[in-house]
Amino acid sequence: MGKAEDVLRDLAGEHDGFFTTLEAGEAGVPSAIVVQLHQRGRIERVAQGLYRFPIWPTSEFQQYQEAILWPRVYRNLDYSLISHDSALEFYNLTQLNPSVVHVTLPQHTRIRRTAPSWIRLHFLAVAESDRRWEHRVSVVSIPRAIEDVAETRGLDVVHQAVSEARERRLLREDELARLVTRFGSSLLEPYHAAAR
């Protein structure tokens, strides 16, 4: 049991304390052992097939980890990405403070379970070039996040996010050019919240 727990701790180390039974099985720890560890209080069940170690250093990214692992409980997916408003919050580019965590999955993924109320699932194609790993969290690129929120949040948020990203030098020239092509050259002007 101790060896199995070590294996699970290694898995959890990649996700700020969380792991799925699918990952455990792929690492050689049967679900029966996971259940036993849960019954003994060594691990906590967060959701069906999703567990965490209760004594784990707190991280600002734990909720993101839980959100991207939730859809992966029973299946291997090409991606499960923090996206939309949540990605802009992750990059600290806006003050949207979404009440849900937005997660994008491959376009034709079918999830039969009902997602927790705090997770909003999107089923969209995301090019590999728009997928990132930041702080061990899978997240869409900054340009993709901006494009995703434009429809629901409007151009003011686009301008604010681009301005902040430019100021912090988070956008490459080709990424900025992509956004200018999509939203116009006004993105190159200074952003003034009060004037809008």
HELIX and SHEET records of a PDB file:
HELIX    1   1 GLY A    2  GLY A   13  1                                  12    
HELIX    2   2 THR A   21  GLU A   26  1                                   6    
HELIX    3   3 SER A   31  GLN A   39  1                                   9    
HELIX    4   4 GLN A   62  LEU A   69  1                                   8    
HELIX    5   5 TRP A   70  ARG A   72  5                                   3    
HELIX    6   6 HIS A   84  PHE A   90  1                                   7    
HELIX    7   7 GLU A  128  ASP A  130  5                                   3    
HELIX    8   8 ILE A  142  ARG A  153  1                                  12    
HELIX    9   9 LEU A  155  GLU A  167  1                                  13    
HELIX   10  10 GLU A  173  PHE A  183  1                                  11    
HELIX   11  11 SER A  185  LEU A  188  5                                   4    
HELIX   12  12 ALA A  193  ALA A  195  5                                   3    
SHEET    1   A 3 PHE A  18  THR A  20  0                                        
SHEET    2   A 3 LEU A  50  ARG A  52 -1                                        
SHEET    3   A 3 GLU A  44  ALA A  47 -1                                        
SHEET    1   B 3 LEU A  81  ILE A  82  0                                        
SHEET    2   B 3 VAL A 101  LEU A 105 -1                                        
SHEET    3   B 3 ILE A 119  PHE A 123  1                                        
SHEET    1   C 2 ARG A 131  GLU A 134  0                                        
SHEET    2   C 2 VAL A 137  VAL A 140 -1                                        
END                                                                             
